[in-house]
Amino acid sequence: MADPVDLHVADLHPAVDDPALNSMNFLNEVAQHYPDAVSLAAGRPYEEFFDVAALHRHLERFRRHLADDLGQSPAQVRRTLLQYGRTKGIVHHLVARNLAVDEGMTVDPEAIVVTVGCQEAMFLVLRALRADPRDVLLAVAPTYVGLTGAARLLDLPVRPVRGGPAGIDLADLREQVRLARAAGLRPRACYVMPDFANPSGTSIGLADRRRLLDLAAEEDLLLLEDNPYGLFPASDAGRPPTLKALDTARRVVYLGSFAKTVLPGARVGYVVADQRVAGADGTVGLLADQLAKIKSMVTVNTSAIAQAVVGGALLEHGCSLAAATVRERAAYGRNLRHLVDGLARRFPAGTSPVRWNVPAGGFFVVVSVPFGVDDALLHRSAREYGLLWTPMAHFYDDGAPVDALRLSVSAVTPDQIDLGLDRLAALVADEMARRAATADVG
């Protein structure tokens, strides 16, 4: 006899059964079901550069920083590292220094909240902005599913803005703002990933970044800039300044992460929220102060040990993550070029209907195919061909089929890329033949 049911999903918040939340779990867990498959799915950092010994070295480096640079006594050092800590974080000053060195930003450390990964940073910002049932969030489509899922948990509808090869369609953004307001809604912000976006791989050019900031000012709109991949261009041609570095009117809330640049297991991210907020009593503070209040009720504070490891890594490299990730940048650039060249060899232009974009950096390439791509096909790919990838449909919010898949180059070697692309070519050929046969029978 089956155990009795205690609850039904209908008794829980509607978001728990939302496709966005199901997508995140599915994408995180599918690889566990097919451990022998080549994975061109995961956007994880390259693991061969991980060094357990570095954890102790970074922790000790940060301990010395507390004692020697900040003048803390042994008792204060113990308390900083081992006790409940400051809600905004204990490495905020180092984050500010890193942003100055690598991004040319001048940031007040008090405008920074150190979070449990960038995912918490997103959640805190969306929670603060969702003040009324009329509030909506705009997001460039295709959109990182973690953003969509967080918005669902907060009952904050997400309305898509066309992306395209330029990274964002500014005319469509203006039109979506107009349509939302005409419907009696309040567009609070637009979520963008200007550098090597997940999942599209696209970037926004410098001229469009300036135009985007101008549009945000004209429409009284905040921009939520997410930048996990910005330090990984595939060439030495340089990269444009972040939106936040160009922001002179406090229009940009900047979301940062150390998962790709230092250590994903530390789960440390941050948000720069320097917008000025007037209180009911007439006092003026920072949006970061309000986010810290929310954080205190969600995670209390970010692990001091994890922050210390990240802080030590920053200090070891003069607070430059660009300097700290030279090996990683070279590996990702090599892999991206290898993947694109491998696609060209296996799907020659003019003879194959398969198409793909060529990002200027980052982890991801989007491949368009002449048939529908869904989770069932992914399972068949993993089971019969030994290959994992990500259906692009997971990054759109309308449930419509998408004839495209995302390939990731970050956690594999060139040999694994070759093996994966051979298996992809076999899958595509067999799927096209199968569908042609079905059409002939029909």
Disulfide bonds with the S-S distance in Angstrom:
none
